[in-house]
Amino acid sequence: MQNQTLAQWIFRGLKLLNLCAKVVLTIFVALAGLAIITTFSGGKIGAFKMFSEWRVLAPMLLSGVIHSSALLLITQQLQLITQSHIENDPFVPENGVRLKKIAIYLGIMELSRYFVQVLTGLIIAFAGQPDDGDLSVKIAPNLVAWGAVFIILLLSQIFKEGARLRKNDQLTI
């Protein structure tokens, strides 16, 4: 019973995190739209002057959209896993698939980080440094992130096997 209560609290926390991810994603998309509009209007909307240093803004907004989208997808999968736990049925084949999706989303987030860094390097190479400062690019693998991807992939396989064994056990008289 205490596990159920904990799972319900975790589920509520995930719902809140999911809502936050939606808000952040909306803000990043709105800022990206505003940045595009101001870029084509000379950095102004009416009398309102915008920060329009696109060499800084473009990689930042792209990264924000990708990461908040991934967070949204990950929290949705975690909510489904937690819901199955609340329903006293955590070892279902779908949870293995959900964990695999989470690992894929984390991998995509990490690959997108490399992509944005390469894009930033290309922007610097072809358009020069921003007027207000220097951008630098350092591409280094995040071993913790890749370790998490592989651990979650392993857990997805364990969940699939657990669900298969459970199904076989239920068929045994």
Secondary structure, DSSP 8 states (H G I E B T S, - for coil): -HHHHHHHHHHHHHHHHHHHHHHHHHHHHHHHHHHHHHHHTTTEETTEE----HHHHHHHHHHHHHHHHHHHHHHHHHHHHHHHHHTT----HHHHHHHHHHHHHHHHHHHHHHHHHHHHHHHHHHH-S-TTS---------HHHHHHHHHHHHHHHHHHHHHHHHHHHHH--
